[in-house]
Amino acid sequence: MHVIVVGGGAAGMMAAIAAAQAGAEVTLLERNEKLGKKLFITGKGRCNVTNAGDMDNLLSSVMTNAKFLYSAFYGFDNRALMEFVEEAGCPLKTERGNRVFPVSDHSSDIIAALQGVLRRLGVEIRLHTRVKGLWWEKESGPSYGEEERPKKAEKGSVRGVLLEDGGRLAAQRVILATGGLSYASTGSTGDGYLFAKETGHNIAECSPSLVPFHIKEDWCRDLMGLSLRNVTLSLHLNDKEIYRDQGEMLFTHFGVSGPLVLSASSYYMAKSRGKDGARTRLLIDLKPALDIQQLDKRVLRDFEESKNKQFKNALGQLFPARLIPVMIRLADIPPEKPVNEITREERRHFVELIKALPLTVTGVRGYEEAIITRGGISVKNVNPSTMESKIIQGLYFAGEMLDVDALTGGYNLQIAWSTGHLAGTSAAQ
């Protein structure tokens, strides 16, 4: 059995490994000069390889089509992945939020471990190799190349792939793992969507996800580079809360980013699509460990200790230095007002501001800053038990190009590993 895998990212490498382990002859085609180019930059170069949570946690962190992933997750879960990586020579560690990283903090070590397994299994790796389409034939007629396309979905079987240099590479099975549209500089240019569409597959509308927010308030730019840790961020669509979590966020020249924001964007893309004019706000709880009564007592205590100071000089114990001018600006308390003259009503408003610092969302950044692509090949066209196309026999899909996505924290890479493993194992049968 000859299996061609198109795409040398996380899903593609795992698919090639699984197919080879199952006894297939495997050729891995990659358009770049090296494998794992996007994997190299994940987790800020550290590679958040998976999440160590239980199965309920994994499935609940999938935002789109979680049920489609049951077979893939149960067939090759996070524990199996971690065991595989460590046996391949890359020790792992688990950090806050059950995020799993290589002990070395170098994503290159994950890639090197995978490449080592590929070599030991005898997988043929062809770099600098571009695929321009699928070579297949419909049930009742000739094979299709670039010049001949079906006008509607027709059942068929794969014959191999068409190469950009004009050649054809034959195989009984083809696995597409070409990624989505995020980080196009790594080779994720959406070619796989085109190949799938040309063979009659439906493509769910694509959009950037796990992506920073544009914010209306100009004071965000004044805080560019400031990171807030252990805050609670909530996302509100038309005054309805649709997301809340505690962690870290970052102010930027255009708005906000960081782990909390990226996860919030996934809910934003899921809930706000098609709702033009929807009012979207973020609220930051700067002191989540204190309820509003406890925080009021804390502020009152700080004010009493600074009763002879002006308001602008009495906030050093409450906020990072760069945040103080913004909080003064938004508090509606004159900066020079003596602390002992601040009214109860002014203090109450200030405490409420600390518990719910508001930001107005005007949109999200583009694919160049998105961690993943939301949307992709419709799961209705794919057998969840094998990852095989329901339209083209012998064609399989894996990874980000499928219409599945999850929150930040290692979950999307686990989708890549699991679907890649299932596709590879199934294709080798």
C-alpha positions as CSV (number, residue, x, y, z in Angstrom):
1,M,0.0,0.0,0.0
2,H,1.4,3.4,-1.1
3,V,0.2,6.4,0.9
4,I,1.0,10.0,0.0
5,V,0.8,12.6,2.7
6,V,0.5,16.2,1.5
7,G,1.8,18.6,4.2
8,G,4.6,18.3,6.6
9,G,3.1,19.9,9.7
10,A,2.0,18.3,12.9
11,A,-1.0,16.4,11.4
12,G,1.0,15.4,8.3
13,M,4.0,14.1,10.1
14,M,1.8,12.1,12.5
15,A,-0.2,10.8,9.6
16,A,3.0,9.6,7.8
17,I,4.3,8.0,11.0
18,A,1.0,6.2,11.7
19,A,0.7,4.9,8.2
20,A,4.3,3.7,8.1
21,Q,3.8,2.0,11.5
22,A,0.8,0.2,10.0
23,G,3.0,-1.2,7.2
24,A,2.4,1.2,4.4
25,E,5.0,2.7,2.0
26,V,4.8,6.4,2.7
27,T,5.8,9.5,0.8
28,L,5.6,12.8,2.6
29,L,5.4,15.9,0.4
30,E,6.2,19.3,1.9
31,R,6.3,22.6,-0.1
32,N,8.8,24.3,2.3
33,E,12.5,23.7,2.8
34,K,11.9,21.9,6.1
35,L,9.2,20.1,8.0
36,G,7.2,21.6,10.9
37,K,7.6,25.2,9.9
38,K,4.4,26.3,11.7
39,L,5.0,23.9,14.6
40,F,8.3,25.7,15.1
41,I,6.6,29.0,16.1
42,T,3.8,27.6,18.2
43,G,3.7,28.4,21.9
44,K,6.1,31.4,21.2
45,G,8.7,28.9,20.0
46,R,8.2,26.5,23.0
47,C,5.5,24.3,21.3
48,N,2.5,23.7,23.6
49,V,2.4,20.2,22.3
50,T,-0.9,19.2,24.0
51,N,-3.0,19.6,27.1
52,A,-2.8,17.1,29.9
53,G,-6.5,17.4,31.0
54,D,-8.9,14.5,30.9
55,M,-11.1,13.5,28.0
56,D,-14.0,15.6,29.2
57,N,-11.7,18.6,29.3
58,L,-10.4,17.9,25.8
59,L,-13.8,17.6,24.3
60,S,-15.3,20.6,26.1
61,S,-12.4,22.8,24.8
62,V,-13.4,22.0,21.2
63,M,-15.5,24.9,19.9
64,T,-16.7,23.4,16.6
65,N,-17.9,19.8,15.9
66,A,-16.5,18.2,19.0
67,K,-18.5,15.0,18.5
68,F,-16.8,14.5,15.1
69,L,-13.5,14.0,17.1
70,Y,-14.6,11.2,19.4
71,S,-13.0,8.4,17.4
72,A,-9.8,10.4,16.8
73,F,-9.4,11.5,20.4
74,Y,-10.2,8.1,21.9
75,G,-8.0,6.3,19.3
76,F,-4.9,8.5,20.1
77,D,-5.4,10.8,23.1
78,N,-3.1,13.2,24.8
79,R,-1.6,10.5,27.0
80,A,-0.7,8.4,24.0
81,L,0.8,11.5,22.3
82,M,2.9,12.3,25.4
83,E,4.1,8.8,25.6
84,F,5.0,8.7,21.9
85,V,6.9,12.0,22.1
86,E,8.9,11.0,25.1
87,E,9.8,7.6,23.7
88,A,10.9,9.5,20.6
89,G,13.5,11.2,22.7
90,C,11.9,14.5,23.8
91,P,11.1,14.7,27.5
92,L,7.9,16.7,28.4
93,K,6.7,18.8,31.3
94,T,3.3,20.1,32.3
95,E,2.7,23.7,33.3
96,R,-0.2,25.9,34.5
97,G,-3.5,25.1,32.8
98,N,-2.2,21.5,32.1
99,R,-0.2,22.9,29.1
100,V,2.4,20.4,28.0
101,F,5.8,21.6,26.7
102,P,9.2,20.0,25.9
103,V,11.5,20.2,29.0
104,S,13.9,22.1,26.8
105,D,11.4,24.8,25.9
106,H,12.4,24.4,22.3
107,S,9.9,23.5,19.7
108,S,12.7,22.3,17.5
109,D,13.2,19.3,19.8
110,I,9.6,18.2,19.1
111,I,10.2,18.5,15.3
112,A,13.6,16.7,15.6
113,A,11.9,13.8,17.5
114,L,9.2,13.4,14.9
115,Q,11.8,13.5,12.1
116,G,13.8,10.8,13.8
117,V,10.8,8.5,13.9
118,L,10.0,9.3,10.2
119,R,13.6,8.3,9.3
120,R,13.6,5.1,11.3
121,L,10.3,4.1,9.7
122,G,11.7,4.7,6.2
123,V,9.3,7.4,5.2
124,E,10.3,9.1,2.0
125,I,10.4,12.9,2.6
126,R,10.3,15.2,-0.4
127,L,10.9,18.9,0.4
128,H,10.4,21.8,-2.0
129,T,7.6,19.8,-3.6
130,R,4.4,21.6,-4.5
131,V,1.1,19.8,-5.2
132,K,-1.4,21.5,-7.5
133,G,-4.3,19.1,-7.3
134,L,-5.6,15.6,-6.8
135,W,-5.4,12.9,-9.4
136,W,-8.6,10.9,-9.2
137,E,-11.2,9.2,-11.3
138,K,-15.0,9.1,-10.9
139,E,-16.7,5.8,-10.7
140,S,-18.0,5.7,-14.2
141,G,-15.3,7.5,-16.2
142,P,-11.8,8.9,-16.8
143,S,-9.5,10.4,-14.2
144,Y,-9.5,14.1,-13.6
145,G,-6.5,16.3,-13.9
146,E,-6.1,20.1,-13.7
147,E,-7.9,20.7,-17.0
148,E,-11.0,18.7,-16.2
149,R,-13.1,19.4,-13.2
150,P,-16.5,17.9,-12.1
151,K,-19.3,20.4,-12.2
152,K,-20.9,18.8,-9.1
153,A,-19.9,16.2,-6.5
154,E,-19.3,12.8,-8.0
155,K,-18.2,9.7,-6.3
156,G,-14.8,8.6,-7.2
157,S,-11.5,7.2,-6.1
158,V,-8.0,8.7,-5.7
159,R,-5.2,7.8,-8.0
160,G,-2.5,10.1,-6.5
161,V,-1.5,13.8,-6.8
162,L,-0.7,16.3,-9.5
163,L,2.6,18.1,-9.0
164,E,3.2,21.7,-9.9
165,D,6.2,20.7,-12.1
166,G,3.7,18.9,-14.3
167,G,4.4,15.4,-13.0
168,R,2.0,12.9,-11.4
169,L,2.7,10.8,-8.4
170,A,0.6,7.6,-8.1
171,A,-0.7,6.2,-4.8
172,Q,-3.6,4.1,-3.6
173,R,-4.2,6.5,-0.7
174,V,-3.7,10.3,-0.3
175,I,-3.9,12.2,3.0
176,L,-4.3,16.0,2.8
177,A,-2.9,17.8,5.8
178,T,-2.1,21.2,4.3
179,G,-3.3,23.3,7.2
180,G,-5.6,26.3,7.1
181,L,-5.1,30.0,6.3
182,S,-3.3,31.3,9.4
183,Y,0.4,32.2,9.2
184,A,0.6,32.0,5.4
185,S,4.3,32.6,5.6
186,T,4.7,29.0,6.9
187,G,3.0,27.6,3.8
188,S,-0.6,27.5,5.0
189,T,-2.2,29.2,2.0
190,G,-5.4,27.3,1.8
191,D,-4.4,25.0,-1.1
192,G,-6.0,22.0,0.5
193,Y,-9.4,23.7,0.6
194,L,-9.1,24.2,-3.2
195,F,-8.2,20.6,-3.8
196,A,-11.1,19.5,-1.7
197,K,-13.6,21.9,-3.3
198,E,-12.5,20.8,-6.8
199,T,-13.4,17.2,-5.9
200,G,-16.9,18.2,-4.7
201,H,-16.4,18.7,-0.9
202,N,-18.1,21.5,0.9
203,I,-16.0,24.1,2.7
204,A,-17.5,25.8,5.8
205,E,-16.8,29.6,5.8
206,C,-13.3,30.3,7.0
207,S,-12.2,33.0,9.4
208,P,-9.3,33.8,11.7
209,S,-9.6,32.4,15.2
210,L,-7.5,32.5,18.4
211,V,-6.7,36.0,17.3
212,P,-6.2,39.4,19.0
213,F,-8.9,42.0,19.3
214,H,-9.1,45.5,17.9
215,I,-10.3,47.9,20.7
216,K,-12.0,51.3,20.3
217,E,-10.6,52.9,23.4
218,D,-7.4,54.9,22.6
219,W,-5.9,54.4,26.1
220,C,-5.0,50.8,25.1
221,R,-2.2,52.2,23.0
222,D,-0.8,54.0,26.0
223,L,-0.5,50.6,27.7
224,M,1.2,48.8,24.8
225,G,3.4,46.1,26.1
226,L,1.8,45.9,29.5
227,S,0.9,42.4,30.6
228,L,-1.7,41.8,33.2
229,R,-1.5,38.5,35.1
230,N,-4.2,36.8,37.3
231,V,-7.0,39.0,36.0
232,T,-10.5,37.8,35.0
233,L,-11.6,38.6,31.5
234,S,-15.3,38.3,30.4
235,L,-16.7,38.8,26.9
236,H,-20.2,40.3,26.5
237,L,-22.3,40.2,23.3
238,N,-25.3,42.6,23.5
239,D,-24.9,42.5,27.3
240,K,-25.0,38.7,27.5
241,E,-21.8,37.1,28.9
242,I,-20.5,34.4,26.5
243,Y,-17.0,33.9,28.0
244,R,-15.2,34.3,31.3
245,D,-11.8,33.0,32.5
246,Q,-8.9,34.0,34.6
247,G,-5.3,34.3,33.4
248,E,-3.0,36.6,31.5
249,M,-3.6,39.3,28.8
250,L,-1.5,41.9,27.0
251,F,-2.2,45.4,25.7
252,T,-1.0,46.2,22.2
253,H,-0.8,49.1,19.8
254,F,-4.2,48.1,18.3
255,G,-6.0,46.6,21.3
256,V,-5.5,43.5,23.4
257,S,-3.9,40.0,23.0
258,G,-2.6,37.2,25.2
259,P,-4.0,33.8,26.2
260,L,-7.3,35.1,27.7
261,V,-8.0,37.3,24.7
262,L,-7.2,34.5,22.2
263,S,-9.6,32.1,23.8
264,A,-12.3,34.9,24.0
265,S,-11.9,35.5,20.3
266,S,-12.9,31.9,19.6
267,Y,-16.3,32.5,21.4
268,Y,-16.6,35.9,19.6
269,M,-16.2,34.2,16.2
270,A,-18.6,31.5,17.1
271,K,-21.3,33.7,18.5
272,S,-21.1,37.0,16.7
273,R,-20.8,35.8,13.1
274,G,-23.7,37.3,11.0
275,K,-24.8,39.6,13.8
276,D,-23.9,42.9,12.2
277,G,-24.0,45.8,14.7
278,A,-23.8,43.5,17.7
279,R,-22.4,45.4,20.7
280,T,-19.4,43.5,22.0
281,R,-17.5,44.4,25.2
282,L,-14.7,43.0,27.3
283,L,-14.7,43.6,31.0
284,I,-11.5,43.2,33.0
285,D,-11.7,42.3,36.7
286,L,-8.3,43.6,37.9
287,K,-8.8,42.1,41.4
288,P,-10.6,38.8,41.0
289,A,-9.5,37.4,44.3
290,L,-11.7,40.0,46.1
291,D,-15.4,40.5,45.9
292,I,-16.8,44.0,45.6
293,Q,-17.2,44.4,49.4
294,Q,-13.8,43.1,50.1
295,L,-12.3,45.3,47.5
296,D,-14.1,48.4,48.8
297,K,-12.6,47.7,52.3
298,R,-9.1,47.3,50.7
299,V,-9.5,50.6,48.8
300,L,-10.8,52.4,51.9
301,R,-7.8,51.1,53.9
302,D,-5.4,52.3,51.2
303,F,-7.1,55.7,51.2
304,E,-6.9,56.0,55.0
305,E,-3.2,55.2,54.9
306,S,-2.8,58.0,52.2
307,K,-5.4,60.4,53.6
308,N,-3.0,63.4,53.2
309,K,-2.1,62.6,49.6
310,Q,-3.8,63.5,46.4
311,F,-5.8,60.8,44.6
312,K,-3.3,60.5,41.8
313,N,-0.5,59.7,44.3
314,A,-2.5,57.1,46.4
315,L,-2.8,54.2,43.9
316,G,0.7,52.7,44.0
317,Q,-0.4,49.7,45.9
318,L,-3.3,48.9,43.7
319,F,-2.0,48.9,40.1
320,P,1.1,48.6,38.0
321,A,2.6,52.1,37.5
322,R,1.7,52.3,33.8
323,L,-2.0,51.5,34.5
324,I,-2.4,54.3,37.2
325,P,-2.9,57.2,34.7
326,V,-5.6,55.3,32.9
327,M,-7.4,54.4,36.1
328,I,-7.3,58.0,37.2
329,R,-8.6,59.1,33.8
330,L,-11.5,56.7,33.9
331,A,-12.4,57.2,37.6
332,D,-14.1,60.6,37.3
333,I,-12.2,61.7,40.4
334,P,-10.1,64.9,40.0
335,P,-6.4,63.7,40.1
336,E,-5.5,66.5,42.6
337,K,-8.4,65.8,45.0
338,P,-7.3,64.9,48.5
339,V,-8.0,61.3,49.3
340,N,-9.8,62.3,52.5
341,E,-12.3,64.3,50.5
342,I,-13.3,61.5,48.1
343,T,-17.0,60.7,48.6
344,R,-18.5,57.2,49.2
345,E,-20.2,57.5,45.8
346,E,-16.9,58.3,44.1
347,R,-15.2,55.4,45.9
348,R,-18.0,53.0,44.9
349,H,-17.7,54.0,41.3
350,F,-13.9,53.5,41.4
351,V,-14.3,50.0,43.0
352,E,-16.8,49.1,40.3
353,L,-14.3,50.2,37.6
354,I,-11.6,48.0,39.1
355,K,-13.9,45.0,39.0
356,A,-15.1,45.7,35.5
357,L,-12.7,47.8,33.4
358,P,-14.6,48.1,30.1
359,L,-13.2,47.7,26.5
360,T,-15.2,48.0,23.3
361,V,-14.4,45.4,20.7
362,T,-14.4,46.6,17.1
363,G,-13.1,43.5,15.4
364,V,-10.3,41.0,15.2
365,R,-6.9,40.9,13.6
366,G,-6.3,39.0,10.4
367,Y,-4.9,35.5,9.5
368,E,-1.3,36.7,9.8
369,E,-1.8,36.9,13.6
370,A,-4.4,34.1,14.0
371,I,-3.2,30.9,15.6
372,I,-5.7,28.8,13.7
373,T,-8.4,28.9,11.0
374,R,-12.0,28.5,12.0
375,G,-14.1,26.7,9.3
376,G,-12.8,24.3,6.6
377,I,-13.8,21.0,5.1
378,S,-17.3,20.1,6.2
379,V,-17.2,17.2,8.6
380,K,-20.4,16.0,6.9
381,N,-18.1,15.0,4.0
382,V,-15.7,13.0,6.2
383,N,-16.1,9.7,8.0
384,P,-15.3,10.4,11.6
385,S,-14.2,6.8,12.3
386,T,-11.5,6.9,9.6
387,M,-11.0,10.5,8.4
388,E,-11.7,9.2,4.9
389,S,-13.7,11.3,2.4
390,K,-17.3,10.2,1.8
391,I,-17.0,11.4,-1.8
392,I,-13.5,10.3,-3.0
393,Q,-12.5,6.8,-1.9
394,G,-8.9,6.6,-0.7
395,L,-8.7,10.4,0.2
396,Y,-8.2,11.3,3.8
397,F,-8.1,14.6,5.7
398,A,-6.3,15.6,8.9
399,G,-5.6,18.7,11.0
400,E,-6.5,22.3,10.7
401,M,-8.1,22.0,7.3
402,L,-11.1,20.2,8.8
403,D,-13.9,22.3,10.2
404,V,-12.9,21.7,13.8
405,D,-11.2,24.2,16.2
406,A,-10.6,24.5,19.9
407,L,-9.4,27.0,22.6
408,T,-5.8,27.9,23.1
409,G,-3.8,25.7,25.5
410,G,-2.6,22.8,23.4
411,Y,-6.0,21.5,22.2
412,N,-5.6,22.4,18.6
413,L,-2.3,20.6,18.3
414,Q,-4.0,17.5,19.9
415,I,-6.6,17.7,17.2
416,A,-3.8,17.6,14.6
417,W,-2.1,14.7,16.3
418,S,-5.3,12.7,16.8
419,T,-6.8,13.2,13.3
420,G,-3.4,12.7,11.7
421,H,-2.9,9.4,13.6
422,L,-6.4,8.2,12.7
423,A,-6.0,9.2,9.0
424,G,-2.6,7.5,8.7
425,T,-3.7,4.3,10.4
426,S,-6.9,4.1,8.3
427,A,-5.2,4.9,5.0
428,A,-2.7,2.0,5.6
429,Q,-5.5,-0.6,5.8
